[in-house]
Amino acid sequence: MSDRDGNSLGWFLAGLGLGAVVGLLYAPRSGSETREVLRARAEEGREYMKTRAREVKEQASEWADRGRDVVSQQKEQFRAAYEAGRQAYHETTSEAGAPKNV
């Protein structure tokens, strides 16, 4: 089995080398042109990623603002409900003549 694995690795490396040679022979551009194209594409990719990162940051900021607004509204509703309940308790206890402890 060890002999078989070594043979497979040898064929893989031979195919890899042959593929690299064929790629170089059939390359449509010279090395400097290819490097320039790769550099331009890398710059495009970097600009795209900067733009997307900015958009994601803005979206996250909007979501955080919305979340703060919702929490603030919920707090106000809770506070209003608490005060209404407290007021109702005071009204009920004052009508019944019970002592006010709240």
N, C-alpha and C positions, 0 to 999 in steps of 0.2 A: 504494500500500500504506500509506503514511503517513496518507492520508486515512481509510482504513478503520480503522486503529488509533485515531485520534483519535475517530472515531465510536463505536467500541466502548467506549472509556473514558468518553465522555459518557453513553452508555446505562447503563453500570455505575454511575456516580455518581448518575444520575437514579433508578435502581432502589434504590440505597442510601438516598438521601434519602426516597423514597416509603415504603420499608420502615420507616424510623425514624418518620415521621409516622403511619403506620398503627399501629405499635407503641404510640405515645403515646396515640393516640385510643382504642384498645381495651385499654389497661392496666386490669386489674381493681382496682388499688389506687391511692391517691394517691401522690405522690412521697415524702412522709415515711414512709408505710407501707412502700413498696417499699424505701427505704433501710434501715428498721429490719429488714425481713425479710432483706435482703442482709447487714446487719451480724450478725444472729443466725446466718445460715448460715456466714458467715466465721468466727465464733467457734466454731461446731460443727466446722468443718473444721480450725481450729487445734488444738482439743482432740483431735480424732481423730489428727492428725499427731503431737502430743506423745505420745499413748498408743502409737501405732505405733512411734515412735522409741525410746521406753522399752523396748518389747517386743523390738525389733531389737537394742538394746544388750544386754539381758539374754541373748538368744539367742546373740549373738556372744561374750559373756563365758563362757557355758556351753561353747560350742565351743572357745574358747581353753583353758579349764580341762581339757576332755577331751583336747585335743591335747597339753597339757603332761603329763598323766597317761600318755598313750600313749608319748610320747618318753621319759619317765622309766622306764617299764616296759621299753622297748626297750634303754635304756642298761644297766639292771640285768641283763637277759638277756645282752647282749653281754659285760658285765663277768664274769658267771658263766661264760659259755662260754670266755672268755679265760682265766680262772683254772683252769677244768677242763682246758683244753688245756695250759696251763703245768704243771699238776700231773702230767698224763699224760706230758708231755715229761720232767719231772724223774724220774718213776718209771722211765720207759723208759731214760733215760740212766744212771741210777744202777744199774740191773740189768745193763746192758751194760758197765759199768765206764768209760764215757766221762767226760771231764772236764765239770764243770758250769760253763757260761758264762752262763747266763741267770739 
